[in-house]
Each structure stands twice: as C-alpha cells, then as structure tokens.
Amino acid sequence: MTLILATKTGKPLTLKMPLSAARRNAPMRTRNQCGFTLLELLLVLGIAAMMAMLIGPGISSLNSPGFNAQVREATGLLNHARRMAVVQGGTTRVEFIVNPPGSLNTSIADDFETSDPSVVGRWLSAGTELAFTDSTGRQSSVQEKLSIEFYPEGGSSGGTLEFSQDSRRLKLSIDPFSGRVKRLDEND
C-alpha cells in the first residue's frame, strides 16, 4: 500500500507501508473478519486432545464394572481371612466357587454350604472365569471349587488367582510366607 502525503513544498511524499501495518492502523469498522485464526483453531484442537486423553481410559473400564467389583470382593475376602487367622489363632479358609454356565448363584452356594467354622468367606463367580497357579508354579483352571488357607502365624497356602472375563484379565498374588494379597495388572 502506498500513502501519498502533501508537504509544504508542494511535492508529494510517498510512504510505503507493509500491508499488515496498514490493516492494523485501519479503523475496526472497515476491517471485515471472516473465520477463525490459526491460533484459535490450534487452541481448540489442543483442548479437545487433552479431554480425549482424560476421558478415554475411563470409557474402556465402563464395560466391566461387575468384573472389577468381583475382584475387589475376592481381595476383601482374602484379607479378612488372613486377619481372622492371626486374631483367632487358627487356620481359616476362603472358598472360591465357580459357576458352570447357565446355573444360578444361589443353587451353587447351597450345594457347598458347610458348617465348617474355618471357612470365613465364599466368593461366587458371576460370569468370571478363574485359574489358579500354586506356589510351585503349577497352573490349573478352577472348575467348581478352590480353597485358600491362611495360618495363625500369618502365612497361607499361597498362589496366584487369575480372574478373566471376556478380554479383561487380572491377577491376585497371595504370598505363601506373609499371606499378603497383591493385585497385579493385566500385563504382569
């Protein structure tokens, strides 16, 4: 853009300005603005990407809240049995009962009812498969019933329980010496 200014001598004075500076100096009402600037678009895309990173992992775990609840229940039963063995000074057990497909929880639980005082808890499967690896490394699939024992000095029969439902897998490791229950991720 070229500006022509008159001087006292009468000769025109030309001043060359970059186009962007001319736009900056122009009044707001004469400037037509269409669309968004690149900075605005990048800012919106950045916010959307951050939201996707925060929300994405939460959505993947929504399909299996029952699975997570069953694993938490099993962990709670194992920890309770360990405490009871130490406090009472006797051996305690937790029974894991896996339902065959198509059966109801209550009918299976009634079949396994016992008056054994060492059984302090029962975990019933609700569509979750269970595999057990003992302290020696021998793995087996639990078809009906499995017992984990805890001793008065704090130890246990030990092993690793692997829970699986559809594509989800989670392991609980039970230390044979201390009886502590440790939750392992799907990749461990």
Long-range contacts (C-beta under 8 A, 24 or more apart in sequence): 64-165, 64-166, 64-168, 66-126, 66-127, 66-165, 67-128, 67-163, 67-165, 67-168, 67-170, 70-123, 70-125, 70-126, 70-128, 70-163, 71-163, 71-170, 71-172, 71-183, 73-123, 74-123, 74-161, 74-163, 74-172, 75-172, 75-181, 75-183, 77-120, 77-121, 77-122, 77-123, 78-148, 78-150, 78-172, 78-174, 78-181, 79-181, 80-120, 80-121, 81-120, 81-121, 81-148, 81-150, 82-150, 82-154, 82-156, 82-179, 82-180, 82-181, 84-120, 84-150, 85-150, 85-151, 85-152, 85-154, 85-179, 86-152, 86-153, 86-154, 88-152, 89-152, 90-118, 90-152, 91-118, 91-149, 91-150, 91-151, 91-152, 92-118, 92-119, 92-120, 92-149, 92-150, 93-118, 93-119, 93-120, 93-147, 93-148, 93-149, 93-150, 94-119, 94-120, 94-121, 94-122, 94-123, 94-147, 94-148, 94-150, 95-119, 95-121, 95-122, 95-123, 95-145, 95-146, 95-147, 96-122, 96-123, 96-125, 96-130, 96-142, 96-145, 96-146, 96-147, 96-148, 96-161, 97-122, 97-123, 97-124, 97-125, 97-144, 97-145, 98-125, 98-128, 98-129, 98-130, 98-142, 98-143, 98-144, 98-145, 98-146, 99-124, 99-125, 99-126, 100-143, 100-144, 112-145, 118-149, 119-147, 127-165, 128-163, 128-164, 128-165, 129-163, 129-164, 129-165, 130-161, 130-162, 130-163, 130-164, 131-161, 131-162, 131-164, 132-159, 132-160, 132-161, 132-162, 133-159, 133-160, 133-162, 134-158, 134-159, 135-159, 135-176, 148-174, 150-179, 151-179, 154-178, 154-179, 155-179, 160-184
